[in-house]
Amino acid sequence: MKEKEGKHYKKKVEKTSDTYSLRSLVTEISGIPEDHNEFHAKEKRIRRILQSMQAAEHVENGTPKIHKDKKAAVVKAIRDIDNNAELEKIVKKFSFSEGLTREELLYWADFQREWFKAEQPEDVQKQIDEQYEMMTETKYFEKLQLILDLIWKDTEMIGEINNMETKLKYMDEYKSILEIALIELRFSIISYLIQQDALKSVIEKNPHFQEIDQITDAKIAAEMQEKIQEEINKKLAELD
């Protein structure tokens, strides 16, 4: 493109962007050209899929902009969902904040793993695989289902009581017992999460802490621990 400058013309430099609009990726995702009569309908469908994916990741919906570093992963993910009825059913549940079955949770976890690995270096792909294998090995979802089954059996039994006043009385007692019994455990979990978030925050602010040769140095380790404690204190203050 050229624009006038006096009697001469100069070549206009096209601006480059680090992001893509969702519309610009519709053809790459679906194979449907922009001048095709089905393009608009496909764009709307792809937009709904992306919004459901955002809901799954607890990301607020806004004007969809895809960063260039995530383009390959997002294109692959939307294309897979667009052509997979089971995945589409799962992302629709995210949109309506519906719970997933154990099988759906595992299916979605496997899908996420491949989605996150798209276009990543080999070492990053290995880390992702290790994280998901660890999650599977600890049988988190199996244990979650056992807990849900226990609660369901108890509440189902209470539900068989005909007298509504008695039924509600037992439900209140059940809730009260759970709350008292879980106080110590909840405190332990919250403490762990605070430390986890503090460590993440410190590493983000001090990337050099990730270097193994420095972490093994006693001085660096002490400095890191001091900063972690500062972050923990901040988070505890926010809870007061």
Disulfide bonds with the S-S distance in Angstrom:
none
